[in-house]
């Protein structure tokens, strides 16, 4: 791991994500890019010299003051970790948030995004979602989301939910990397729901074969019954005192996403422990 991206809106959740990224960077030797994106009207742009163009004079003055203030807040945030021995670079840009994050991921070859999540529920979740949820859905690198401050960050127990068919094979090397990075035990779990019920013996056999096929180590095998997958994952994680949930996401968009939803995105909204997601290509 060489590059970690931390998008920030200066919220408490974003600060918690930055603190967590610093811990991971110290473990791996990675550098951190701290990114803030100012959403601007489409009438504005930057000239080749970096000056703001478009809009009237008052709008330009307002946006320039906003960018200057943002840079000062970035400097202040960076100073909080100046003795941590971690390289932190910062970038402030005016753009669409999701478009800019995706561009930085691709241009900088980012290995991990660490983001704060405020969560969403009810009609807000259905209509809007969150920027974090959209990054989870579209980012082509792992995304680690966190809601609260994690004191004495240690990941000892990771829940890995899956159907243990195709998707685990696609992401297994990433699963194994992060398990080794944290020195954690994997708790493989299949959520058995009424709509897709299978016998526990068949499921355990499938899971054991998958674990052997992909060379997993230090793991447990679990079948957990619940009404829906998301609730089952959260309930199982709570029962075993898990420190993290790690899973793959299909990253569907548009109508297919609206119809099928995404368990990973739901977890990002509702989980109180960090969620590490991997986009399946």
C-alpha positions as CSV (number, residue, x, y, z in Angstrom):
1,X,0.0,0.0,0.0
2,X,1.5,3.3,-1.1
3,X,-1.3,5.9,-1.4
4,X,-4.3,6.5,0.8
5,X,-7.0,9.1,-0.1
6,X,-9.0,10.8,2.6
7,X,-11.8,13.0,1.3
8,X,-12.8,15.5,4.0
9,X,-15.7,17.9,4.5
10,X,-14.3,18.9,8.0
11,X,-17.1,17.0,9.8
12,X,-16.4,14.9,12.9
13,X,-16.7,11.8,10.8
14,X,-14.2,13.0,8.3
15,X,-11.8,13.8,11.1
16,X,-12.2,10.3,12.5
17,X,-11.5,8.9,9.0
18,X,-8.3,11.0,8.8
19,X,-7.1,9.7,12.2
20,X,-7.7,6.1,11.1
21,X,-5.9,6.7,7.9
22,X,-2.9,8.0,9.8
23,X,-2.8,4.8,11.9
24,X,-2.9,2.6,8.7
25,X,-0.3,4.8,7.0
26,X,2.1,4.3,9.9
27,X,1.6,0.6,9.6
28,X,2.2,0.4,5.9
29,X,4.4,3.4,5.1
30,X,1.8,4.8,2.8
31,X,1.4,8.5,2.0
32,X,-2.0,10.3,2.6
33,X,-3.7,12.7,0.3
34,X,-6.2,14.9,2.1
35,X,-8.8,16.1,-0.4
36,X,-11.5,18.7,0.0
37,X,-13.8,19.5,-3.0
38,X,-15.8,22.7,-3.2
39,X,-19.0,22.2,-5.1
40,X,-19.3,25.2,-7.5
41,X,-21.9,26.4,-10.0
42,X,-21.1,25.1,-13.5
43,X,-20.6,28.7,-14.7
44,X,-17.3,28.9,-12.8
45,X,-13.9,27.4,-14.0
46,X,-10.2,28.0,-13.6
47,X,-7.9,29.6,-16.1
48,X,-4.5,28.2,-17.0
49,X,-3.0,30.5,-14.4
50,X,-5.3,29.2,-11.6
51,X,-7.5,32.2,-11.5
52,X,-11.3,31.8,-11.1
53,X,-13.2,32.8,-14.2
54,X,-16.9,32.9,-15.0
55,X,-19.7,34.5,-12.9
56,X,-19.8,38.1,-11.7
57,X,-17.2,39.8,-9.6
58,X,-19.0,39.3,-6.3
59,X,-19.3,35.5,-7.0
60,X,-15.6,35.3,-7.8
61,X,-14.6,37.1,-4.6
62,X,-16.9,34.8,-2.6
63,X,-15.5,31.6,-4.2
64,X,-11.9,32.7,-3.8
65,X,-12.4,33.6,-0.1
66,X,-14.1,30.2,0.3
67,X,-11.1,28.4,-1.2
68,X,-8.6,30.4,0.8
69,X,-10.5,29.6,4.0
70,X,-10.7,25.9,3.1
71,X,-6.9,25.8,2.6
72,X,-6.4,27.2,6.1
73,X,-8.6,24.5,7.5
74,X,-6.7,21.9,5.6
75,X,-3.4,23.2,7.0
76,X,-4.9,23.1,10.5
77,X,-6.0,19.5,10.1
78,X,-2.6,18.5,8.7
79,X,-0.8,20.0,11.7
80,X,-2.7,17.7,14.1
81,X,-0.6,14.8,12.8
82,X,2.7,16.5,12.0
83,X,4.5,14.4,14.6
84,X,3.1,11.1,13.4
85,X,5.8,10.5,10.9
86,X,3.4,10.2,8.0
87,X,3.6,12.1,4.7
88,X,0.4,14.1,4.2
89,X,-0.3,16.1,1.0
90,X,-3.4,18.2,0.5
91,X,-5.5,19.3,-2.4
92,X,-8.5,21.7,-2.6
93,X,-10.4,21.8,-5.8
94,X,-13.7,23.1,-7.2
95,X,-15.6,20.3,-8.9
96,X,-18.3,17.7,-8.5
97,X,-17.3,15.7,-5.4
98,X,-17.8,12.2,-6.8
99,X,-16.2,13.0,-10.1
100,X,-13.2,14.5,-8.5
101,X,-12.7,11.6,-6.1
102,X,-12.9,9.1,-8.9
103,X,-10.4,11.2,-10.9
104,X,-7.9,11.3,-8.0
105,X,-8.3,7.5,-7.5
106,X,-7.3,6.9,-11.1
107,X,-4.7,9.6,-11.6
108,X,-2.9,9.0,-8.3
109,X,-3.3,5.2,-8.4
110,X,-4.9,5.2,-4.9
111,X,-4.7,1.9,-3.0
112,X,-7.3,2.8,-0.3
113,X,-9.9,5.4,0.3
114,X,-10.8,6.1,4.0
115,X,-14.0,8.1,4.4
116,X,-16.3,9.2,7.2
117,X,-19.9,8.1,7.0
118,X,-22.8,10.0,8.6
119,X,-25.2,7.3,7.6
120,X,-28.7,7.8,6.2
121,X,-32.1,6.3,6.8
122,X,-35.7,6.4,5.6
123,X,-36.6,8.7,2.8
124,X,-33.2,10.4,2.8
125,X,-31.4,7.1,2.1
126,X,-33.9,6.2,-0.7
127,X,-33.8,9.6,-2.4
128,X,-30.3,10.9,-1.9
129,X,-27.9,8.4,-0.5
130,X,-24.5,9.8,0.7
131,X,-21.3,10.7,-1.1
132,X,-19.7,7.9,0.9
133,X,-22.2,5.4,-0.4
134,X,-21.6,6.6,-4.0
135,X,-17.9,6.2,-3.6
136,X,-18.4,2.7,-2.3
137,X,-20.5,1.9,-5.3
138,X,-18.1,3.3,-7.9
139,X,-14.5,3.3,-6.6
140,X,-12.2,0.8,-8.2
141,X,-10.0,0.5,-5.1
142,X,-10.9,-0.6,-1.5
143,X,-13.0,1.9,0.5
144,X,-12.9,1.9,4.3
145,X,-15.8,3.8,6.0
146,X,-16.0,4.8,9.6
147,X,-18.7,6.6,11.6
148,X,-17.1,7.2,15.0
149,X,-13.7,7.8,16.6
150,X,-11.8,4.5,17.2
151,X,-9.6,4.7,20.2
152,X,-6.6,2.4,20.3
153,X,-7.3,1.1,16.8
154,X,-6.9,-2.6,16.6
155,X,-8.6,-5.0,14.2
156,X,-8.7,-8.5,15.7
157,X,-11.9,-9.9,14.4
158,X,-13.2,-9.3,10.8
159,X,-16.6,-10.5,9.6
160,X,-16.4,-11.7,5.9
161,X,-20.0,-12.3,4.6
162,X,-20.4,-13.9,1.2
163,X,-22.3,-16.4,-0.8
164,X,-19.0,-18.3,-1.1
165,X,-19.4,-18.8,-4.8
166,X,-17.9,-16.5,-7.5
167,X,-17.4,-13.2,-5.7
168,X,-15.0,-14.5,-3.0
169,X,-12.6,-15.7,-5.7
170,X,-12.6,-12.3,-7.3
171,X,-11.6,-10.4,-4.2
172,X,-9.9,-13.1,-2.2
173,X,-6.3,-11.7,-2.5
174,X,-7.5,-8.4,-1.2
175,X,-9.3,-10.1,1.7
176,X,-6.1,-12.0,2.6
177,X,-4.0,-8.8,2.3
178,X,-6.1,-6.8,4.8
179,X,-6.4,-9.8,7.1
180,X,-2.6,-10.1,7.2
181,X,-2.2,-6.3,7.5
182,X,-4.3,-6.2,10.7
183,X,-3.3,-9.6,12.0
184,X,-6.9,-10.5,12.4
185,X,-9.1,-13.6,12.5
186,X,-11.6,-14.0,9.7
187,X,-15.2,-15.0,10.5
188,X,-16.7,-16.3,7.3
189,X,-20.5,-16.1,7.5
190,X,-23.3,-17.0,5.3
191,X,-26.6,-15.3,6.1
192,X,-29.4,-17.8,5.7
193,X,-32.7,-16.0,4.9
194,X,-36.2,-17.4,4.4
195,X,-36.1,-16.4,0.7
196,X,-32.9,-18.3,0.0
197,X,-32.7,-20.9,2.6
198,X,-30.1,-23.7,2.4
199,X,-29.2,-26.5,4.9
200,X,-26.5,-25.6,7.3
201,X,-24.5,-28.7,6.5
202,X,-24.4,-28.0,2.8
203,X,-23.4,-24.4,3.5
204,X,-20.6,-25.3,5.8
205,X,-19.3,-27.8,3.3
206,X,-19.3,-25.1,0.6
207,X,-17.6,-22.6,2.8
208,X,-14.9,-25.1,3.9
209,X,-14.1,-26.0,0.3
210,X,-13.9,-22.3,-0.6
211,X,-11.6,-21.6,2.2
212,X,-9.3,-24.5,1.2
213,X,-9.4,-23.6,-2.4
214,X,-8.3,-20.0,-1.8
215,X,-5.8,-20.8,0.9
216,X,-7.5,-18.9,3.7
217,X,-6.0,-19.2,7.2
218,X,-7.0,-18.3,10.7
219,X,-10.8,-18.4,10.1
220,X,-14.0,-19.6,11.5
221,X,-17.1,-20.9,9.5
222,X,-20.5,-19.6,10.5
223,X,-24.1,-19.9,9.2
224,X,-26.4,-17.3,10.7
225,X,-30.2,-17.2,10.3
226,X,-32.0,-13.8,9.9
227,X,-34.7,-12.2,7.9
228,X,-32.5,-10.2,5.6
229,X,-28.8,-10.3,4.8
230,X,-28.0,-6.8,6.1
231,X,-29.6,-7.4,9.5
232,X,-27.9,-10.8,9.7
233,X,-24.5,-9.3,9.1
234,X,-24.9,-6.6,11.6
235,X,-26.4,-8.9,14.3
236,X,-23.7,-11.5,13.8
237,X,-20.9,-8.8,14.0
238,X,-22.4,-7.5,17.2
239,X,-22.7,-11.0,18.8
240,X,-19.0,-11.8,18.2
241,X,-17.7,-8.3,19.0
242,X,-16.3,-7.8,15.5
243,X,-14.0,-4.9,14.8
244,X,-14.7,-4.7,11.1
245,X,-16.9,-6.0,8.3
246,X,-15.1,-6.7,5.0
247,X,-17.0,-7.6,1.9
248,X,-17.3,-7.2,-1.9
249,X,-19.8,-5.0,-3.7
250,X,-21.1,-5.3,-7.3
251,X,-21.3,-1.5,-7.7
252,X,-24.5,-1.5,-9.7
253,X,-25.7,1.8,-10.9
254,X,-28.9,3.2,-12.4
255,X,-32.0,1.2,-12.6
256,X,-30.3,-2.1,-11.7
257,X,-29.1,-0.5,-8.5
258,X,-32.5,0.9,-7.7
259,X,-34.1,-2.6,-8.2
260,X,-31.5,-4.7,-6.5
261,X,-29.9,-2.4,-4.0
262,X,-26.5,-3.2,-2.4
263,X,-25.9,-4.9,0.9
264,X,-22.5,-3.2,1.1
265,X,-24.0,0.3,0.7
266,X,-26.7,-0.5,3.3
267,X,-24.0,-1.6,5.8
268,X,-22.0,1.7,5.2
269,X,-25.2,3.6,6.2
270,X,-26.1,1.5,9.2
271,X,-23.0,-0.2,10.7
272,X,-21.4,1.3,13.8
273,X,-18.1,-0.5,13.1
274,X,-15.8,0.2,10.1
275,X,-16.8,-1.4,6.8
276,X,-14.2,-2.3,4.2
277,X,-15.5,-2.8,0.7
278,X,-14.1,-4.0,-2.6
279,X,-15.6,-3.2,-6.0
280,X,-16.0,-6.3,-8.1
281,X,-15.0,-5.6,-11.7
